[in-house]
């Protein structure tokens, strides 16, 4: 199967200029729904954000969920593409420079996700064009995946996924909980006082967790905790 640039359907609607610029370079483009990311040039899966979007996604936590989705794809190399000037975005967002570079370092060091910065949508299209042409002209014939497939997750990741499904529990706190209790069973059986011994769990959160673990299930009852 020949290589092509696959663009997520929503991204194609939001950024038609990138698609148009790629087609102007005779790059084969296919529009389809992607489970994660915005652009797929096998074996690279790209999440594209403007500099302003990047800062907003740090604030609301969407960035980490998107990175987790990218990392869950088997045999693919995730890339975070940030478009535009950070200086301009910082000026209008009132976001601190330290927080910005702390997040960038976290993406690179903790998440192990490659990053690239472009100036504008046209430069983004040029980047994709260069990547496409380089991949098609590689001397060594390599077989790349032609579809996106979730990778198999480890037992540890399954355990974290269970705990992260609780209200107001993110990745860091889930690790604290599992490290403290050792097993999900011990966590589920913990009382309020035992829950509060975990760093990051206060009185309110311990009450929420205890209620989830000990309230009988009643289908159709929409009780908020």
Long-range contacts (C-beta under 8 A, 24 or more apart in sequence): 1-146, 2-28, 3-28, 3-41, 3-42, 3-132, 3-135, 3-136, 3-144, 4-28, 4-29, 4-30, 4-41, 5-29, 5-30, 5-39, 5-40, 5-41, 5-128, 5-132, 6-30, 6-31, 6-32, 6-34, 6-39, 6-40, 6-41, 7-31, 7-32, 7-38, 7-39, 8-32, 8-33, 8-34, 8-37, 8-38, 8-39, 9-33, 9-34, 11-38, 11-39, 11-48, 15-48, 15-121, 17-121, 17-122, 17-125, 18-121, 18-124, 18-125, 18-128, 21-121, 21-122, 21-125, 21-126, 21-129, 22-125, 22-128, 22-129, 25-125, 25-129, 27-128, 27-129, 27-132, 34-148, 35-69, 35-73, 35-148, 35-150, 36-66, 36-69, 36-70, 36-72, 36-73, 36-148, 37-69, 37-70, 37-73, 37-78, 39-81, 39-128, 40-76, 40-148, 41-128, 41-131, 41-132, 41-135, 42-76, 42-135, 42-144, 42-145, 42-146, 43-75, 43-76, 43-77, 43-144, 43-145, 44-76, 44-77, 44-78, 44-79, 44-131, 45-70, 45-73, 45-76, 45-77, 45-78, 45-79, 45-148, 46-78, 46-79, 46-80, 46-81, 46-128, 47-78, 47-79, 47-80, 47-81, 48-81, 48-83, 48-124, 49-80, 49-81, 49-82, 49-83, 50-82, 50-83, 50-84, 50-89, 51-82, 51-83, 51-84, 51-85, 51-86, 51-88, 51-89, 52-84, 52-89, 52-92, 52-93, 54-82, 54-89, 55-89, 55-90, 55-93, 55-95, 55-100, 56-93, 58-95, 58-99, 58-100, 58-103, 59-95, 61-170, 63-103, 63-107, 64-170, 64-171, 67-107, 67-111, 67-113, 68-171, 70-113, 71-111, 71-112, 71-113, 72-150, 72-151, 72-153, 73-148, 73-149, 73-150, 73-151, 74-145, 74-149, 74-150, 74-151, 74-152, 75-145, 75-149, 75-151, 76-145, 76-148, 77-114, 78-113, 78-114, 79-113, 79-114, 79-115, 79-116, 80-107, 80-113, 80-114, 80-115, 80-116, 81-115, 81-116, 81-117, 81-118, 81-124, 81-127, 82-115, 82-116, 82-117, 82-118, 83-117, 83-118, 83-119, 83-120, 83-121, 83-123, 83-124, 84-118, 84-119, 84-120, 85-119, 159-184, 163-187, 166-208, 166-209, 166-212, 167-205, 167-208, 167-209, 167-212, 167-225, 168-205, 168-208, 169-205, 169-209, 172-200, 173-198, 173-200, 173-201, 176-200, 177-201, 188-213, 189-213
